[in-house]
Amino acid sequence: MASRPQRIDAAPDAAPSSLARWRREVRAGRDALRDAFLAKPDTPRLLREHARLVDRVLRGLWAESAMPRGVALVAVGGYGRGQLFPHSDVDVLILLPAGADPAPSAPIERFLAALWDAGLEVGHAVRSVDDCEREMAGDVTVRTSLLEHRLLAGSRKLHAAFRERFAATLDPRAFHEAKALEQQQRHLKYHDAA
C-alpha cells in the first residue's frame, strides 16, 4: 500500500506592507546598482551585487512565508553561481522532502506570488530529490540548470542530499556528449546562423 503524501501546512499571507517594503528594496537596490555601474562599469561586480540583493529579498520573503522546516530554497543556474544579470529570471528550485505532496502547497504558491509582487521575474521548479534525478536523466537542460546551485534558505540536510545525489548521478563524459549534441541541434535548427 502506498503511503499518503505529507501535507505541507499553510502559512499566513505576507502582509501587503511587507510586500511593498520588499518591492521598494528591489527597486531601490537595482537603481543603486545601475547608478554605480554607470559611474564605474564593472560587470562582475554588478552581477554579484545583484545576486546578493535578490538573495536578501528571497530569504526575507521565505522567512515571512513561514515555510515548513523540511523544505529548501535553492538558487540554480547563473543565479546559483552567484551571478545575476539585470532583467534575468531568478531561477530557483524549491526542494521538497521525500513523500511530500508534489502539488504546490498554499505556502509555496504564496511565496512564489510574493516574489512576483516584489518585482522579481522568477523561473521555478518544485521537486523532491527523486524528482530532480528523474528530470535530469531525461533532459540535459535540466541537469545544466542544476549544475550550479546553492542553498538560500531552508533545510541544509535536504540540500546536502540533493548535492550528493547530483554528484553521484553525474557522468561527465555523457554530460559532455549530450551538451555537444544539444549544440549541434541548435545550430541545425537555426541554419548555423551566428
PyRosetta script that sets phi, psi and omega in degrees:
from pyrosetta import init, pose_from_sequence

init()
pose = pose_from_sequence("MASRPQRIDAAPDAAPSSLARWRREVRAGRDALRDAFLAKPDTPRLLREHARLVDRVLRGLWAESAMPRGVALVAVGGYGRGQLFPHSDVDVLILLPAGADPAPSAPIERFLAALWDAGLEVGHAVRSVDDCEREMAGDVTVRTSLLEHRLLAGSRKLHAAFRERFAATLDPRAFHEAKALEQQQRHLKYHDAA")
pose.set_psi(1, 130.6)
pose.set_omega(1, -179.5)
pose.set_phi(2, -72.0)
pose.set_psi(2, 143.0)
pose.set_omega(2, 178.1)
pose.set_phi(3, -79.3)
pose.set_psi(3, 148.9)
pose.set_omega(3, -179.0)
pose.set_phi(4, -74.3)
pose.set_psi(4, 135.9)
pose.set_omega(4, 178.8)
pose.set_phi(5, -60.2)
pose.set_psi(5, 144.7)
pose.set_omega(5, 176.2)
pose.set_phi(6, -69.8)
pose.set_psi(6, 144.5)
pose.set_omega(6, 176.7)
pose.set_phi(7, -94.3)
pose.set_psi(7, 134.2)
pose.set_omega(7, 175.2)
pose.set_phi(8, -95.1)
pose.set_psi(8, 115.3)
pose.set_omega(8, -173.7)
pose.set_phi(9, -64.4)
pose.set_psi(9, 148.7)
pose.set_omega(9, -179.6)
pose.set_phi(10, -71.3)
pose.set_psi(10, 149.9)
pose.set_omega(10, 175.7)
pose.set_phi(11, -117.0)
pose.set_psi(11, 157.6)
pose.set_omega(11, 179.8)
pose.set_phi(12, -65.5)
pose.set_psi(12, 151.7)
pose.set_omega(12, 176.8)
pose.set_phi(13, -62.8)
pose.set_psi(13, 147.5)
pose.set_omega(13, 174.8)
pose.set_phi(14, -66.5)
pose.set_psi(14, 139.6)
pose.set_omega(14, -179.5)
pose.set_phi(15, -67.0)
pose.set_psi(15, 141.1)
pose.set_omega(15, 179.3)
pose.set_phi(16, -55.6)
pose.set_psi(16, -36.4)
pose.set_omega(16, 179.8)
pose.set_phi(17, -66.8)
pose.set_psi(17, -33.4)
pose.set_omega(17, 177.2)
pose.set_phi(18, -66.6)
pose.set_psi(18, -44.4)
pose.set_omega(18, 178.4)
pose.set_phi(19, -62.2)
pose.set_psi(19, -40.2)
pose.set_omega(19, 178.4)
pose.set_phi(20, -63.0)
pose.set_psi(20, -38.9)
pose.set_omega(20, 178.6)
pose.set_phi(21, -63.8)
pose.set_psi(21, -45.2)
pose.set_omega(21, 180.0)
pose.set_phi(22, -66.4)
pose.set_psi(22, -38.6)
pose.set_omega(22, 177.9)
pose.set_phi(23, -61.5)
pose.set_psi(23, -43.4)
pose.set_omega(23, 177.5)
pose.set_phi(24, -63.2)
pose.set_psi(24, -39.7)
pose.set_omega(24, -180.0)
pose.set_phi(25, -64.5)
pose.set_psi(25, -42.2)
pose.set_omega(25, 178.0)
pose.set_phi(26, -61.9)
pose.set_psi(26, -49.7)
pose.set_omega(26, -177.6)
pose.set_phi(27, -63.1)
pose.set_psi(27, -48.0)
pose.set_omega(27, -179.2)
pose.set_phi(28, -65.3)
pose.set_psi(28, -40.3)
pose.set_omega(28, 179.3)
pose.set_phi(29, -64.2)
pose.set_psi(29, -43.2)
pose.set_omega(29, 178.6)
pose.set_phi(30, -67.0)
pose.set_psi(30, -38.0)
pose.set_omega(30, 177.2)
pose.set_phi(31, -63.0)
pose.set_psi(31, -43.7)
pose.set_omega(31, 179.7)
pose.set_phi(32, -64.3)
pose.set_psi(32, -40.9)
pose.set_omega(32, 178.3)
pose.set_phi(33, -64.2)
pose.set_psi(33, -41.8)
pose.set_omega(33, 178.2)
pose.set_phi(34, -61.8)
pose.set_psi(34, -46.8)
pose.set_omega(34, -179.0)
pose.set_phi(35, -62.6)
pose.set_psi(35, -42.3)
pose.set_omega(35, 178.9)
pose.set_phi(36, -64.2)
pose.set_psi(36, -39.6)
pose.set_omega(36, -180.0)
pose.set_phi(37, -67.3)
pose.set_psi(37, -41.6)
pose.set_omega(37, 179.7)
pose.set_phi(38, -67.0)
pose.set_psi(38, -33.9)
pose.set_omega(38, 178.5)
pose.set_phi(39, -71.8)
pose.set_psi(39, -37.3)
pose.set_omega(39, -179.1)
pose.set_phi(40, -151.0)
pose.set_psi(40, 90.6)
pose.set_omega(40, -176.9)
pose.set_phi(41, -57.9)
pose.set_psi(41, 125.5)
pose.set_omega(41, 178.2)
pose.set_phi(42, -153.0)
pose.set_psi(42, 89.7)
pose.set_omega(42, -174.1)
pose.set_phi(43, -59.0)
pose.set_psi(43, -48.3)
pose.set_omega(43, 179.6)
pose.set_phi(44, -57.0)
pose.set_psi(44, -40.0)
pose.set_omega(44, 178.7)
pose.set_phi(45, -65.9)
pose.set_psi(45, -43.5)
pose.set_omega(45, 178.5)
pose.set_phi(46, -56.7)
pose.set_psi(46, -46.8)
pose.set_omega(46, -177.9)
pose.set_phi(47, -65.0)
pose.set_psi(47, -41.9)
pose.set_omega(47, 178.3)
pose.set_phi(48, -65.5)
pose.set_psi(48, -45.7)
pose.set_omega(48, -177.4)
pose.set_phi(49, -68.1)
pose.set_psi(49, -35.3)
pose.set_omega(49, 177.6)
pose.set_phi(50, -66.1)
pose.set_psi(50, -41.8)
pose.set_omega(50, 177.3)
pose.set_phi(51, -61.8)
pose.set_psi(51, -40.5)
pose.set_omega(51, 178.9)
pose.set_phi(52, -64.1)
pose.set_psi(52, -40.6)
pose.set_omega(52, 177.0)
pose.set_phi(53, -59.8)
pose.set_psi(53, -48.5)
pose.set_omega(53, -178.7)
pose.set_phi(54, -66.1)
pose.set_psi(54, -37.2)
pose.set_omega(54, 175.4)
pose.set_phi(55, -54.5)
pose.set_psi(55, -48.6)
pose.set_omega(55, -178.8)
pose.set_phi(56, -58.8)
pose.set_psi(56, -44.8)
pose.set_omega(56, -177.9)
pose.set_phi(57, -66.3)
pose.set_psi(57, -47.4)
pose.set_omega(57, -179.4)
pose.set_phi(58, -61.9)
pose.set_psi(58, -44.4)
pose.set_omega(58, 179.6)
pose.set_phi(59, -63.9)
pose.set_psi(59, -39.5)
pose.set_omega(59, 178.8)
pose.set_phi(60, -65.0)
pose.set_psi(60, -46.2)
pose.set_omega(60, 179.2)
pose.set_phi(61, -67.4)
pose.set_psi(61, -34.7)
pose.set_omega(61, 176.4)
pose.set_phi(62, -61.8)
pose.set_psi(62, -46.3)
pose.set_omega(62, -180.0)
pose.set_phi(63, -63.1)
pose.set_psi(63, -40.7)
pose.set_omega(63, -179.5)
pose.set_phi(64, -70.7)
pose.set_psi(64, -22.3)
pose.set_omega(64, -179.5)
pose.set_phi(65, -81.4)
pose.set_psi(65, -7.4)
pose.set_omega(65, 180.0)
pose.set_phi(66, 50.0)
pose.set_psi(66, 53.4)
pose.set_omega(66, -179.6)
pose.set_phi(67, -66.7)
pose.set_psi(67, 149.1)
pose.set_omega(67, 178.7)
pose.set_phi(68, -60.4)
pose.set_psi(68, 151.3)
pose.set_omega(68, -177.1)
pose.set_phi(69, -60.5)
pose.set_psi(69, -34.3)
pose.set_omega(69, -173.4)
pose.set_phi(70, -79.0)
pose.set_psi(70, 0.3)
pose.set_omega(70, -176.0)
pose.set_phi(71, -101.1)
pose.set_psi(71, 149.9)
pose.set_omega(71, 179.7)
pose.set_phi(72, -129.5)
pose.set_psi(72, 144.6)
pose.set_omega(72, 175.1)
pose.set_phi(73, -107.6)
pose.set_psi(73, 121.0)
pose.set_omega(73, -173.7)
pose.set_phi(74, -124.7)
pose.set_psi(74, 129.2)
pose.set_omega(74, 173.2)
pose.set_phi(75, -81.0)
pose.set_psi(75, 138.2)
pose.set_omega(75, -178.9)
pose.set_phi(76, -132.2)
pose.set_psi(76, 168.3)
pose.set_omega(76, 179.9)
pose.set_phi(77, 68.5)
pose.set_psi(77, -148.2)
pose.set_omega(77, 178.8)
pose.set_phi(78, -60.1)
pose.set_psi(78, -36.7)
pose.set_omega(78, 176.9)
pose.set_phi(79, -64.7)
pose.set_psi(79, -36.8)
pose.set_omega(79, 176.0)
pose.set_phi(80, -63.9)
pose.set_psi(80, -29.1)
pose.set_omega(80, 177.1)
pose.set_phi(81, -76.3)
pose.set_psi(81, -13.1)
pose.set_omega(81, -178.8)
pose.set_phi(82, 90.6)
pose.set_psi(82, 20.8)
pose.set_omega(82, 178.5)
pose.set_phi(83, -129.4)
pose.set_psi(83, 121.8)
pose.set_omega(83, -177.6)
pose.set_phi(84, -133.7)
pose.set_psi(84, 114.5)
pose.set_omega(84, 177.4)
pose.set_phi(85, -70.8)
pose.set_psi(85, 147.4)
pose.set_omega(85, 172.7)
pose.set_phi(86, -59.2)
pose.set_psi(86, 141.5)
pose.set_omega(86, 178.9)
pose.set_phi(87, 73.0)
pose.set_psi(87, 4.9)
pose.set_omega(87, 175.4)
pose.set_phi(88, -81.8)
pose.set_psi(88, 154.1)
pose.set_omega(88, 171.3)
pose.set_phi(89, -65.7)
pose.set_psi(89, 147.4)
pose.set_omega(89, 174.4)
pose.set_phi(90, -94.9)
pose.set_psi(90, 104.6)
pose.set_omega(90, -174.8)
pose.set_phi(91, -91.1)
pose.set_psi(91, 122.0)
pose.set_omega(91, -179.2)
pose.set_phi(92, -134.0)
pose.set_psi(92, 153.7)
pose.set_omega(92, 174.2)
pose.set_phi(93, -119.2)
pose.set_psi(93, 126.6)
pose.set_omega(93, 172.9)
pose.set_phi(94, -100.6)
pose.set_psi(94, 110.3)
pose.set_omega(94, -178.2)
pose.set_phi(95, -87.5)
pose.set_psi(95, 130.2)
pose.set_omega(95, 178.2)
pose.set_phi(96, -105.0)
pose.set_psi(96, 148.4)
pose.set_omega(96, 175.7)
pose.set_phi(97, -68.1)
pose.set_psi(97, 156.1)
pose.set_omega(97, 177.4)
pose.set_phi(98, -56.8)
pose.set_psi(98, 136.7)
pose.set_omega(98, 178.4)
pose.set_phi(99, 89.3)
pose.set_psi(99, -6.7)
pose.set_omega(99, 178.5)
pose.set_phi(100, -75.0)
pose.set_psi(100, 148.8)
pose.set_omega(100, 176.9)
pose.set_phi(101, -61.5)
pose.set_psi(101, 123.8)
pose.set_omega(101, -177.7)
pose.set_phi(102, -71.0)
pose.set_psi(102, -17.2)
pose.set_omega(102, 178.0)
pose.set_phi(103, -69.3)
pose.set_psi(103, 135.4)
pose.set_omega(103, -179.7)
pose.set_phi(104, -55.7)
pose.set_psi(104, 132.5)
pose.set_omega(104, 179.0)
pose.set_phi(105, -87.9)
pose.set_psi(105, 168.6)
pose.set_omega(105, -179.0)
pose.set_phi(106, -56.8)
pose.set_psi(106, -44.9)
pose.set_omega(106, 179.9)
pose.set_phi(107, -63.4)
pose.set_psi(107, -38.0)
pose.set_omega(107, -180.0)
pose.set_phi(108, -67.9)
pose.set_psi(108, -43.6)
pose.set_omega(108, 178.4)
pose.set_phi(109, -61.0)
pose.set_psi(109, -42.3)
pose.set_omega(109, 179.1)
pose.set_phi(110, -66.5)
pose.set_psi(110, -39.4)
pose.set_omega(110, 178.6)
pose.set_phi(111, -60.5)
pose.set_psi(111, -48.3)
pose.set_omega(111, -179.0)
pose.set_phi(112, -64.2)
pose.set_psi(112, -41.0)
pose.set_omega(112, 177.4)
pose.set_phi(113, -62.7)
pose.set_psi(113, -39.2)
pose.set_omega(113, 179.2)
pose.set_phi(114, -63.5)
pose.set_psi(114, -36.4)
pose.set_omega(114, 178.0)
pose.set_phi(115, -61.8)
pose.set_psi(115, -45.0)
pose.set_omega(115, 178.2)
pose.set_phi(116, -64.8)
pose.set_psi(116, -42.7)
pose.set_omega(116, 180.0)
pose.set_phi(117, -63.3)
pose.set_psi(117, -28.4)
pose.set_omega(117, 178.7)
pose.set_phi(118, -79.6)
pose.set_psi(118, -6.6)
pose.set_omega(118, 176.6)
pose.set_phi(119, 101.0)
pose.set_psi(119, 17.0)
pose.set_omega(119, 179.4)
pose.set_phi(120, -104.2)
pose.set_psi(120, 135.7)
pose.set_omega(120, 173.7)
pose.set_phi(121, -91.7)
pose.set_psi(121, 117.2)
pose.set_omega(121, -169.9)
pose.set_phi(122, -112.7)
pose.set_psi(122, 134.4)
pose.set_omega(122, 166.9)
pose.set_phi(123, -108.0)
pose.set_psi(123, 126.0)
pose.set_omega(123, -173.4)
pose.set_phi(124, -140.6)
pose.set_psi(124, 157.2)
pose.set_omega(124, 170.6)
pose.set_phi(125, -137.1)
pose.set_psi(125, 146.2)
pose.set_omega(125, 177.4)
pose.set_phi(126, -122.2)
pose.set_psi(126, 109.1)
pose.set_omega(126, -172.9)
pose.set_phi(127, -147.3)
pose.set_psi(127, 158.8)
pose.set_omega(127, 168.1)
pose.set_phi(128, -88.1)
pose.set_psi(128, 171.8)
pose.set_omega(128, 176.7)
pose.set_phi(129, -61.2)
pose.set_psi(129, -41.5)
pose.set_omega(129, 177.6)
pose.set_phi(130, -61.1)
pose.set_psi(130, -42.3)
pose.set_omega(130, 177.6)
pose.set_phi(131, -60.4)
pose.set_psi(131, -42.8)
pose.set_omega(131, 179.4)
pose.set_phi(132, -60.1)
pose.set_psi(132, -44.2)
pose.set_omega(132, -179.5)
pose.set_phi(133, -61.4)
pose.set_psi(133, -44.5)
pose.set_omega(133, 179.1)
pose.set_phi(134, -61.9)
pose.set_psi(134, -45.5)
pose.set_omega(134, -179.0)
pose.set_phi(135, -65.1)
pose.set_psi(135, -40.7)
pose.set_omega(135, 179.4)
pose.set_phi(136, -65.2)
pose.set_psi(136, -37.3)
pose.set_omega(136, -179.2)
pose.set_phi(137, -65.8)
pose.set_psi(137, -30.7)
pose.set_omega(137, -175.9)
pose.set_phi(138, -97.8)
pose.set_psi(138, -9.6)
pose.set_omega(138, -174.1)
pose.set_phi(139, -150.6)
pose.set_psi(139, 112.0)
pose.set_omega(139, -177.8)
pose.set_phi(140, -64.5)
pose.set_psi(140, -27.5)
pose.set_omega(140, 178.7)
pose.set_phi(141, -68.2)
pose.set_psi(141, -33.1)
pose.set_omega(141, 176.0)
pose.set_phi(142, -66.7)
pose.set_psi(142, -46.3)
pose.set_omega(142, 178.5)
pose.set_phi(143, -59.7)
pose.set_psi(143, -40.5)
pose.set_omega(143, 179.8)
pose.set_phi(144, -61.7)
pose.set_psi(144, -44.2)
pose.set_omega(144, -178.3)
pose.set_phi(145, -66.4)
pose.set_psi(145, -29.5)
pose.set_omega(145, -179.3)
pose.set_phi(146, -89.5)
pose.set_psi(146, -6.5)
pose.set_omega(146, -177.6)
pose.set_phi(147, -56.8)
pose.set_psi(147, -43.7)
pose.set_omega(147, 178.3)
pose.set_phi(148, -110.1)
pose.set_psi(148, 116.9)
pose.set_omega(148, -175.9)
pose.set_phi(149, -146.4)
pose.set_psi(149, 152.6)
pose.set_omega(149, 175.7)
pose.set_phi(150, -151.9)
pose.set_psi(150, 144.9)
pose.set_omega(150, -179.8)
pose.set_phi(151, -72.9)
pose.set_psi(151, 130.8)
pose.set_omega(151, 174.9)
pose.set_phi(152, -101.1)
pose.set_psi(152, -42.0)
pose.set_omega(152, -176.7)
pose.set_phi(153, -162.3)
pose.set_psi(153, 161.8)
pose.set_omega(153, 175.5)
pose.set_phi(154, 95.3)
pose.set_psi(154, -152.8)
pose.set_omega(154, -170.3)
pose.set_phi(155, -70.6)
pose.set_psi(155, 111.8)
pose.set_omega(155, 175.2)
pose.set_phi(156, -66.0)
pose.set_psi(156, -36.9)
pose.set_omega(156, -179.1)
pose.set_phi(157, -62.7)
pose.set_psi(157, -44.5)
pose.set_omega(157, 179.7)
pose.set_phi(158, -65.8)
pose.set_psi(158, -41.6)
pose.set_omega(158, 177.9)
pose.set_phi(159, -63.6)
pose.set_psi(159, -39.7)
pose.set_omega(159, 177.9)
pose.set_phi(160, -62.6)
pose.set_psi(160, -40.3)
pose.set_omega(160, 177.9)
pose.set_phi(161, -63.3)
pose.set_psi(161, -40.8)
pose.set_omega(161, 177.2)
pose.set_phi(162, -63.0)
pose.set_psi(162, -47.4)
pose.set_omega(162, -178.8)
pose.set_phi(163, -59.0)
pose.set_psi(163, -44.3)
pose.set_omega(163, 179.3)
pose.set_phi(164, -64.7)
pose.set_psi(164, -43.9)
pose.set_omega(164, -179.6)
pose.set_phi(165, -65.2)
pose.set_psi(165, -40.8)
pose.set_omega(165, 179.2)
pose.set_phi(166, -59.1)
pose.set_psi(166, -50.0)
pose.set_omega(166, -178.6)
pose.set_phi(167, -63.0)
pose.set_psi(167, -40.2)
pose.set_omega(167, -177.6)
pose.set_phi(168, -68.3)
pose.set_psi(168, -28.2)
pose.set_omega(168, -176.5)
pose.set_phi(169, -98.5)
pose.set_psi(169, -1.3)
pose.set_omega(169, -179.0)
pose.set_phi(170, -83.9)
pose.set_psi(170, 118.5)
pose.set_omega(170, 173.6)
pose.set_phi(171, -106.0)
pose.set_psi(171, 102.2)
pose.set_omega(171, -174.4)
pose.set_phi(172, -55.1)
pose.set_psi(172, -40.6)
pose.set_omega(172, -178.9)
pose.set_phi(173, -65.0)
pose.set_psi(173, -48.3)
pose.set_omega(173, 179.9)
pose.set_phi(174, -63.7)
pose.set_psi(174, -38.5)
pose.set_omega(174, 178.3)
pose.set_phi(175, -62.4)
pose.set_psi(175, -46.7)
pose.set_omega(175, 179.8)
pose.set_phi(176, -60.6)
pose.set_psi(176, -44.4)
pose.set_omega(176, 179.7)
pose.set_phi(177, -64.1)
pose.set_psi(177, -40.0)
pose.set_omega(177, 178.8)
pose.set_phi(178, -65.9)
pose.set_psi(178, -39.5)
pose.set_omega(178, 178.7)
pose.set_phi(179, -67.7)
pose.set_psi(179, -38.1)
pose.set_omega(179, 177.7)
pose.set_phi(180, -64.2)
pose.set_psi(180, -42.7)
pose.set_omega(180, 177.4)
pose.set_phi(181, -63.2)
pose.set_psi(181, -43.1)
pose.set_omega(181, 178.5)
pose.set_phi(182, -58.4)
pose.set_psi(182, -42.6)
pose.set_omega(182, 179.3)
pose.set_phi(183, -65.1)
pose.set_psi(183, -43.3)
pose.set_omega(183, 178.4)
pose.set_phi(184, -60.6)
pose.set_psi(184, -42.8)
pose.set_omega(184, 179.4)
pose.set_phi(185, -64.7)
pose.set_psi(185, -38.4)
pose.set_omega(185, 178.2)
pose.set_phi(186, -64.9)
pose.set_psi(186, -42.2)
pose.set_omega(186, 178.8)
pose.set_phi(187, -63.2)
pose.set_psi(187, -42.1)
pose.set_omega(187, 178.8)
pose.set_phi(188, -64.3)
pose.set_psi(188, -42.2)
pose.set_omega(188, -178.3)
pose.set_phi(189, -60.2)
pose.set_psi(189, -37.5)
pose.set_omega(189, -177.1)
pose.set_phi(190, -104.4)
pose.set_psi(190, 19.5)
pose.set_omega(190, 174.3)
pose.set_phi(191, 54.5)
pose.set_psi(191, 41.4)
pose.set_omega(191, 178.0)
pose.set_phi(192, 57.7)
pose.set_psi(192, 26.1)
pose.set_omega(192, 176.7)
pose.set_phi(193, -69.8)
pose.set_psi(193, 140.8)
pose.set_omega(193, -180.0)
pose.set_phi(194, -70.5)
pose.dump_pdb("model.pdb")
